[in-house]
Amino acid sequence: MAALPWLQTTFDNFSEQIKTARVGHAYLIGMDTGYGGELLALELAKMSLCNQLGHGGACGFCKSCQLIEANNHPDLYRVEADGAQIKVDQVRELCQKLTTTAQQGGRRVAVVLNSERLNQASANALLKTLEEPGKDTILLLQANAPSRLIATISSRCQRLRVELPSKQQVKQWLKEQYNFADDPSWCLPVVGGPMAVLSAVENDRYQTLLSYRKGWTQSLSSGQLCASLINVNEKQVSDALKVLYLVIHRTLIKKQDCDPLIRTHLANFAAKVMQLETRLSVMPNVNTLALFEGLTIEYNQLMSQ
């Protein structure tokens, strides 16, 4: 947790609740995995089960901590989406397990990752357990997009206060983690968070994003689609469109003194790009080349008015 300083306050507050026996039975962690949401949920679960909780959190040495490290703790249950959704059978199985006696004689803890993926049936199945979880039971619901979580679920959870880092804090953290030649924080809206930026660098996704940024800048300037954007496949189209949005947004910032009507058209065009990205995320097939060429032409027509 020390590696993610913006989580420290939440970490300390939860630790204090456990030490003073004021811990609740259900918590909502509304933080994207890219900012450490999943890591925070799992660390809080570890603290909840630790036999020798100290000032720094879970001890890491007791039997409970060792079982968690081995992914073998019988009283810790983890649920995440099976495909696009968390299905009702997954939740029913979890609720059944939470009715049993804790095998280690302490708490039973359930971690539900990406809880916004609960569908109506699975959410309904979880409601009774949220309302009557049983003695020494804690449910930790992590959500990348808490606003999409079904209201009946979020209203039954305590909201853990999590302070997102400022852009400057993110820049400093990235600088400490990796010797970047440039500032990679520009791609945060694309990848989802600072931890995701590091992951993107390690698996070469970041270099691809850089090529998209360069390609869109050249394409919009020349009116001809750049080579780096011609062979984008269906799995990459979302990233490419998000980068296009950032390039347009940057143009808006630079052109503060241009014709107000053109700025309005440009803002509408940027919104259209993100609407396209949202729709394409659920479409099985898309002619990427035709789409990108059409957007390049439309941009140039807009700017030439």
N, C-alpha and C positions, 0 to 999 in steps of 0.2 A: 504493500500500500504506500510505502514511502516513495516509491517511484512515480506515483500519481498524486502530487501534492494537493490538487484541487478536491480530492476526496477525503482529505484528512479530517475536516470538521465533521462530516457525516459519520465517519468512522469513530471519532471520539464520542460523539453524542450517543450513538448506539451502544458503545461500550459502557458508557455511564448508565444507560437504562438497564442493561443486564446486571451490572454490579449493584445497583440500588433496587433490584427486583421490580422495576417499572416497565419492563418490556411488554410490548403489545402482542397480539396474536396474528396480525396480518399487516404487512407493510407493502407499499407501492414504491418501487425505485424507478422513477421516470428519467432514465438516462440511457442514451445510446451506447451500445457495446463499444463503439469507436472511442468513446470518452471514458470507458471503464465500467459501464453499467453491469455487465455480466461478472466482471472481476469483483466488483463491490458486493453484489448479491451473494456470491460464493464465499467471500471473506466474512460477511456477516453471518452466514450459515455456520461457518467454521467457528466463529466466536460464540455462537449460540450453543454449540455442542462441546466446546472446550471444557475440560475438567479443572484447568488451572489458569483461568483467564487473568491476565496481568495488565499492567499499565499500557503495554504495547499491543494489547489485543490477544488473540489466541497464542498459546505458548509454543505450539508447534512440536511439542515433545510428548505430551500425554497420549494415552492409548487412543482417545477419540481423534486427536489431531493426526496421529499416525494412520488411523483407518481412513480418514478423509484423504490424506495424501496418496493412499493406495487405491482410492476410489472404491472403497469397500466398507463404508460405514453403514450399518444396517438401519439407522434411524435418520439418514439423510436421503431425501428423494428429490430427483431432478427431472423436470418435465420440459420439453421443448417441442417446437412444431414438427409434426410428421408431414413433411411436404410444405404446403402453403399454410396449413392450419394446425392448431392444437385440437385434436379430435376428442369427442365425448368419451370414447372408451379409455383414452389415456387418463382423463380426469377422474372417471369412475374408479379406475384402478388405483390412482393416487388416494382418493378419498377413502377407499377400503383399507389401504395400508395405514392411513392415519388413525384408524379406529383401533388398531392393535396396540399392545403395550410396548413401550420403548425397550428394545433389547439390551441397551447399555444402561438402562435405569435413569436416564436423564430426559432431555427433550427429544421431540420428533420435529424435524425441520424439513419443509418442502420448498424448493426453489423452482419457480415457473418462469422460464426465460422467454422473452418476446411475447409477453402475455397479451398484447394487443391482437395476437393471432387466435385467441379463443373465439370460436364461433358461438352462435346463440345457444346451441345445445350444450356445448362444453362449458360455457359460462354458467348456464342454469345448473349444471351438475356440480359446479364448484360453490354455488351460493350458500348452500346449507352448511358446508364445512367452514366457509368464511364467517358465517353467523354463529356457529357452534363448533369451534374447532377441537374442543376437548382440552383436557388439562395438559400443560407443558407442551403445547404445539405452536409452532411459529410458521407462518407462510410468508415467503418473500417473493413478490411478483415484480419482475423486471420488465420494463417496456421501452423499446426504442422510440416509440411514438405514443406516449401516454394518452394523448387526445383521442386516439382511435380505440382505446380500451372501452369496452361496454360499461356504461355508467353504473349499472347495478353492481359491478365488480369494484370499480374504483371508489365508489362511495362507502364501501365496507372495509377499506384499507386505510391505515394511517399513511400519510404522504411523507416520505423521508425527504428532508430538505437537502438538495444537492446543488451546490453552486458551480455552474459551468465556468471554466477558465476564460479569461479575456483572450483576445487574439495575441496580445503581447506575451501573456503567460504561456500560451501554446507555442509561440515562436521560440521563447526561451527554453521551454522543455524539449522541443525538437532539437534545438542546438546542442543541448546537453546529452541527448541520447545518440545523436548521429552527426558526423562531420559533413554536413550538407554544403555543397558548393553554392547553392542558391537557397532561397526561402521557399520551402515546400508547402507552407501553410495556405497558399492560394487555393490548393485543391481540396481543402476541408469540406466545402459544400458537396463535392463529388463523392468522396470516399466515406464521409460520415464522422470523422473524429481524428484526434492526434495519433491514437494507437493504430488506426487504420492507415494513416499516412506512413508510419513506419513499416507496416505490413506491405503497403504498396511499393515502397522502395525495395524491400527484400525480395519481392517476387516480380520485379520489373514492371509492375503496373504503372508506377510513377513515370517511367520513361515513355510509356505509351501515352499517358495523359499529356506529357510535355509535347509529344509529337502532334497530338490533336490541337493543342493550343497554338502551336506554330502553324499547323496546317489551316486552321480556321482563320487565323489572322491574315495569312497570305491569300486564302481563297476569297475572303470578303473584300480584300483590297483589290484583287485582280479581276474578280467576277468569274474566275475559272476554278473549278474544284481541284484542290491540291492532291498530289499522288498519295499522300499519307492517309487521306480520307476515302479513297476509292475502294479499298478492300476491307473496310470495317465490317465485321460479321454481326450477326443478330445479338450475340452475347455482349458485344462491345458498344452497340448503338446507344445505350443509355448513358454510358460514360461520355461518349462523343457529344451527345446533345447537351449534357450538363456543362461540359467544357465550353461549348458554343454559347450557352447562356452567360457564363462568366466573361467570355470575350466581349459579348454585347454590353454587358453591365459595365465593364471597364471602359468601353467606348462612350457610354452615357456619362460616366464620371469625367472623362477627358473633354467631352464636348459640352461643357456647361454653358458656353455662350453661343451655341448654334441655334437655329430657328426653333422656337418652342414647339411648332407643329411637328417638325422632324423628330424632336426628342420624344414627343408623345407617341408617334408612330413606332419609334425604336423601342420604347418601353412596352408597347403592345406586342411588338414582334418578339421581344424577349419572353413575355408571358406565354405567347403561342408556342415557343420552343419548349418550355417546361410542361405545357399542357400536352404537347406531342409526346414528350418523354414519359409522362404518366400513362397515357393511352397505350403507347407501344410496349410498356412493361407487361401488359396482359394480352398482347397480340402475338399469335404463334409465328406469323411470317410478315416480313416487311422488305420492300425493295429499298435497301439502304442507299444505294447509289442515286436512284431517282429522287429520294427524299432529300439528300444532302445537296444535290444539284439544284433542286427546287428552292431550298432555303437560301442558297447562295445567290441565285437570281433574284429572289424576292427582296433580299437585303439590299442589293445594288439598285434595284428599282426604287426602293424606299429612299435611299440616300441621294438619288439623282433627282428627286422631285424639287 
